[in-house]
Amino acid sequence: MAKTDSQNKETYTPHYQILLSPKAMDEVFEKIMQRLVVEKKYRDPNYYAKDLAKDLGLNSRYISAIINLRFHQNYSQLINDYRIMDVKYMLKDIHFNKLKLEEISAMAGFSNRQSFYTAFFNRCGVTPKEYRLTHAIQLERDLLDERRMRSQKTTEAEDL
């Protein structure tokens, strides 16, 4: 008995892959990156794949297919990856050390605590709190360095 496409996943090519030319995919990929990353649309908790498709004047299934082919993940996973990158940056930055985790997650685009904690743990293997604590020592060093620099500038200004 011959294997069907659905039985033999190694040779099965989804129909949408055949329809997408590499050049067209590259163009749409650039537009997706512009909208999501450069314009930081991933920070909007209400910006869905259908909104991206509408903004680009394309079908949402087409957008989803390109994201799947280029990133090997779906739209939500891609968005959450960028949000987690933002959160990790903020958790290590001294300018955000007074903010609560929920405030940081909201700034990155997460709409609720549960989705934030789940996405963070799945990508980082630790909770946001654990991540922050492991980087707290470096934050303290950065704060001390910043205070020393301010003190030196003040001393230099007084010497003039």
C-alpha positions as CSV (number, residue, x, y, z in Angstrom):
1,M,0.0,0.0,0.0
2,A,1.4,3.4,-1.0
3,K,1.8,6.1,1.6
4,T,-0.3,9.2,1.3
5,D,1.1,12.7,1.8
6,S,-0.3,12.8,5.3
7,Q,1.3,9.5,6.2
8,N,4.7,10.4,4.9
9,K,5.6,13.7,6.5
10,E,9.1,13.7,5.2
11,T,8.1,14.2,1.6
12,Y,4.8,16.1,2.2
13,T,4.9,19.7,1.2
14,P,2.0,21.8,2.3
15,H,0.0,23.3,-0.6
16,Y,0.8,26.9,0.5
17,Q,4.5,26.3,0.2
18,I,4.2,25.5,-3.5
19,L,2.2,28.7,-4.1
20,L,4.7,31.1,-2.4
21,S,7.6,32.2,-4.6
22,P,10.8,32.9,-2.7
23,K,10.9,36.5,-3.9
24,A,7.3,37.1,-2.7
25,M,8.1,35.5,0.6
26,D,11.1,37.7,1.0
27,E,9.1,40.8,0.3
28,V,6.3,39.9,2.7
29,F,8.9,38.8,5.3
30,E,10.5,42.3,5.2
31,K,7.1,43.9,5.6
32,I,6.3,41.7,8.6
33,M,9.6,42.5,10.3
34,Q,9.1,46.2,9.6
35,R,5.6,46.2,11.1
36,L,6.3,43.9,14.1
37,V,9.9,44.7,15.1
38,V,10.8,48.1,13.8
39,E,7.4,49.7,14.6
40,K,7.2,47.5,17.7
41,K,3.7,46.3,17.1
42,Y,4.4,43.2,19.2
43,R,4.0,45.5,22.2
44,D,0.3,46.0,21.4
45,P,-1.6,43.2,23.3
46,N,-4.5,43.6,20.8
47,Y,-2.5,43.3,17.6
48,Y,-3.3,40.0,16.1
49,A,-2.4,38.2,12.9
50,K,-5.5,39.5,11.2
51,D,-4.5,43.1,12.1
52,L,-1.1,42.5,10.6
53,A,-2.6,41.0,7.4
54,K,-5.0,44.0,7.1
55,D,-2.1,46.5,7.6
56,L,-0.2,44.7,4.9
57,G,-3.2,44.2,2.6
58,L,-2.8,40.5,2.6
59,N,-4.7,37.4,3.6
60,S,-4.1,36.3,7.2
61,R,-3.5,32.7,6.1
62,Y,-0.8,33.9,3.8
63,I,0.8,35.9,6.6
64,S,0.6,32.8,8.9
65,A,2.2,30.6,6.2
66,I,5.1,32.9,5.8
67,I,5.7,33.2,9.5
68,N,5.5,29.4,9.8
69,L,8.0,28.9,7.0
70,R,10.5,31.6,8.0
71,F,10.3,31.3,11.8
72,H,9.1,27.7,12.2
73,Q,6.5,28.9,14.7
74,N,3.1,30.5,14.7
75,Y,2.2,34.2,15.0
76,S,1.6,34.1,18.8
77,Q,4.9,32.4,19.4
78,L,6.8,34.9,17.3
79,I,5.1,37.8,19.1
80,N,5.9,36.4,22.5
81,D,9.5,35.8,21.5
82,Y,9.9,39.6,20.9
83,R,8.0,40.4,24.1
84,I,10.2,38.1,26.1
85,M,13.4,39.7,24.6
86,D,12.0,43.1,25.8
87,V,11.2,41.8,29.2
88,K,14.7,40.2,29.6
89,Y,16.3,43.5,28.6
90,M,14.1,45.4,31.1
91,L,14.8,43.0,33.9
92,K,18.6,43.6,33.5
93,D,18.3,47.3,33.0
94,I,18.8,49.5,36.1
95,H,16.2,52.0,34.8
96,F,13.5,49.4,35.2
97,N,14.5,47.8,38.5
98,K,11.8,49.6,40.5
99,L,9.0,48.4,38.3
100,K,6.9,45.4,39.2
101,L,7.0,42.4,37.0
102,E,3.4,43.0,35.9
103,E,4.3,46.5,34.8
104,I,7.2,45.3,32.8
105,S,5.1,42.6,31.2
106,A,2.4,45.1,30.2
107,M,5.1,47.4,28.7
108,A,6.2,44.5,26.5
109,G,2.7,43.7,25.4
110,F,1.4,40.9,27.6
111,S,-2.2,41.3,28.4
112,N,-2.3,39.1,31.5
113,R,0.0,37.7,34.2
114,Q,-0.6,34.0,33.3
115,S,0.3,34.3,29.7
116,F,3.4,36.3,30.6
117,Y,4.6,33.8,33.2
118,T,3.9,30.8,31.0
119,A,5.6,32.3,27.9
120,F,8.6,33.5,30.0
121,F,9.1,30.1,31.7
122,N,8.7,28.2,28.4
123,R,11.4,30.3,26.7
124,C,13.8,30.9,29.6
125,G,13.4,27.9,31.9
126,V,13.0,30.1,35.0
127,T,10.3,32.4,36.3
128,P,10.6,36.1,35.7
129,K,11.3,36.7,39.4
130,E,14.1,34.1,39.3
131,Y,15.6,35.7,36.2
132,R,15.5,39.1,37.8
133,L,17.2,37.8,41.0
134,T,20.0,36.1,39.1
135,H,20.7,39.4,37.4
136,A,20.3,41.5,40.5
137,I,24.0,41.4,41.4
138,Q,24.9,42.8,38.0
139,L,22.2,45.5,38.5
140,E,23.8,46.5,41.8
141,R,27.2,46.7,40.1
142,D,25.7,48.9,37.4
143,L,24.1,51.2,40.0
144,L,27.4,51.5,41.9
145,D,29.2,52.3,38.6
146,E,26.6,54.9,37.7
147,R,26.9,56.6,41.1
148,R,30.7,56.6,40.9
149,M,30.5,58.2,37.5
150,R,28.1,60.9,38.7
151,S,30.3,61.5,41.7
152,Q,33.4,61.9,39.5
153,K,31.6,64.3,37.2
154,T,30.5,66.4,40.1
155,T,34.0,66.5,41.5
156,E,35.5,67.4,38.1
157,A,32.9,70.2,37.7
158,E,33.7,71.6,41.1
159,D,37.5,71.5,40.3
160,L,36.8,73.8,37.3
